[in-house]
Amino acid sequence: MQGIAIGESDFKALRIANDYYIDKTLYIKKIIDNPAKVAFVTRPRRFGKTLNMSMLRYYFDCTQKDSKQLFEGLKIMEQEEKYTSKLGYYPCIYMTLKDVQGTTYENMILDLKTAVLDIYQQHRYLLDSDKIYDFEKKRIEDILFCREDEVALKNSIKDLSKYLNRYYEKNVMLLIDEYDVPLQKVYEDGYYRKVLEFFGTFYGVTCKDNSYLEKTVVTGISGIAKESIISRSK
């Protein structure tokens, strides 16, 4: 029996439960056709941004072994081979900043370290690969044990895209959800300028001239934050 999955933002969970789903998979086609290397999606809260990002992740990610089953009967699978061939094709980094809301700068850094740790945990198999150099494995271990300094933290996502690119011999799809949450919180708590400077460097290093990326999709609600941070990475 189908239900209405109110508040569900995980595409796989929704499809496995056979809940009602408004087919938005042609959004995948738009992302593939978009000539920009970085696509910004700014929409109000409760607009389905996270569900769409989850959909992109399950579609593109080469580590998702049951992706074809999840997309059976949906519009994207009726498209030409140019699009269907991208199902399960790319290594994928999915990053959400929804919980990076520290009430001090130091706590914000700890929250971001936790978010990056979660991503690296998903790819800890890299430690067993001879394609990753010993000094790079040391950097991965530092992040897994939250030992990295701020310089390493700023470079963490670009470094991971480099490792995945070499491991899979393919460019990486980078998905960043709720990129502006840290700025919204710190604006209220009074250390906005310091965090703005940090994320200006973080996004610049991650997105600008990153040759290991196929495409980056970024979502948030704040156009002001987009201009002040993301514009630095163009």
N, C-alpha and C positions, 0 to 999 in steps of 0.2 A: 504493500500500500504506500503510495507516494505521500510525502508530507511537505510542508513549507519550512525550510531550514532557516529560520530567522536568526540572523547573526552569524551564520556559518561562513567562514572566510577561507576554508580549505577546499579547493576544487576537488581533490581526490575523495575526501570524506563525503562531500555532497553527492558525487557521482556513484560511489559505492552504496550509499544509502538509498539511491534511486529517488532522491527528493526532486521536487520541481526545480527546473533550471531554465532560465531564459537564455537561449543560445546566443552567446556573445563571442563565439569562437572566430568569427570573421575579423575580430580585433587582432588576432594573430597575423592574418594576411596583411593588415594595415601596418603592423610593426615590421614585417618582412619587406614590404614595399617602401617603407619610409627611408629616403636616402640619407637622412641624418644619422650620424654615429651615436648621438645622444638624443633620446626622445623624452621630453618632459610632459607629464600628465598632472595638471593641477585641477582638482575637483573638490567640492565641499565634503565634509564628513558624511559617512553613511551612503556614499555614492558607488560602492562596489569596487573601489580601487584595489584593495588588498585581494579580493577574490579574483580579479582580473590578473593581478601579478602572480597569484598562485597558479592560475590557468596557464600563463606563459611559462612558468617554471616547469610544470608537469609536461607541457608540450615539447619544450626545447631540450630538457635535461637528459643527457645520454645515460645517466645513472638510474633513471626511472624505467624499470623493466616492463611495467604493465601499462605504459602510456597509451598504446594503441587501443586497448580495451576501454580506457577512460573516455576516449574521444569518438568511439563508435557511434554512428548515427547523428553526429553533429556536423554543422555546415562546413567546417574547415576540411573535413575528410572528403567533401565533394569537389574540392578545388583541384587544380592541375598539379602535376608532379613537382613543380617548382616549390610548392608550399608543403605538400604532404611528405616530401623527402626530408623536411626539417624536423619531423617528429622524432624525438629522441636522438638528435644529431649533435648538439653542442654540449660541452661541459658548461655548467651553469653555477653562478654564484648568486644566491638569494640573500639579501641583507635587509632586515627591518630595524628601524631606529625608534620604534614605538615605545620601547622601555628605556631609552636613554634620556632620563629626566632628572638627573641628580640635582639636588638643591644647592650644591656647591660645585665649583669647577672640578675639584678633586673627585667628587662623587660622580660627576658626569663622565670623567675619564674612566673610572671604574666600571660604570654602566656600559660604556663603549667597548672596553676590554672584554666584558662578558658577552656582548653581541658578536664581537669578532671571534672570540673563543668558540661560540656555538657554531659559527661557520667553519672554522678550522677543524672542529671535531668531525664534521661531516666528511672531511677530506683527509683524515689522518692516515688513510692508506698510502698517502704519498711518502710517508716515512719508510715504507717497505720497498720503495722503488729505487732502482739504480739510476733512474733518470734525474733524480734530485740529488744535488751535491751535498756533501756532509755539512758544510757551513750553512746551507739552506735548511737542512734538517734541524740544525741547532736553532735557527730562527723560528721554525715551526714549533719546536718544543718549548721555546721561550713563551710563545703565544699560548700554547696549550696549558702552561703553568702560570700564565699572567705575569711573566717576568719582563715583558717588553717595555722599553721606555716610550716616550711620546713620539720620538722620531720613528721608531719601528712601528708604532701604532698608526701613524699617518701613512706609512708605506705598506701596511699589512694587506690591503685588498689588491693593490697593484702587484705585490709580490705573489699573492695566491693566484692571480690571473696568469702570471708568468709560469708558475709551477704547473698549473693545469694545462696551459697551452703546450708546454713541452711534453707532459705526460700523455695527453691525448692526440697531440699533433694537430690540433684544431684551435681556432679562436674561441673565446669565451663569451657567453651571454651574461651580462651583469644586470641584476634587477635590484634596485634600491627602493624600498617602500618606506613612506613617511619620513622622508629625508629631513624635513624641517621641524620635527618634534623637539629636538634639542634646543633650537633657537626660540621656539614658542615658550618653552619652560624657562629658559634663562633670562628672557626678556622681562619676565615677572620677577625673577630673583636677583637681578642686578649685576650679573657678570656677562652680559650680552657681548660686549666688545671682545673679550678674551676668547669666548667660544666661537664667535664669528671668525676671528683670525685663525683659530685651530681648524675649523671646518673648511675655511677658504683654502687652506693648504691641503687638507685631507681630500677634498673633492677635486682639487686641481691635480694632485698627484695621481689620483685614481682614474680620472676621466680624460684629462688632457693628453693627447698624443700617446695614449696607451695602446701600443701596437698589438697587444695580446688580446684585445677585445674585438668581438664581432660587432656588438651593439650594446648600448646601455639604455635601460628604461628606468626613469626616476619618477616617483609619485609623491605628492604632498598636497597641502591645501593653501600654502602661502606663496603668493606671487612676489611679495616683498622679499622674502627669504631667498626665493629663486634668483632674483636680480642681484642680491648682495653676496650670495655664495656661489651658486652654480655658474653665473656669468664669468667667474674667474677661471672656470675650467673649459671654456669654449676655445 
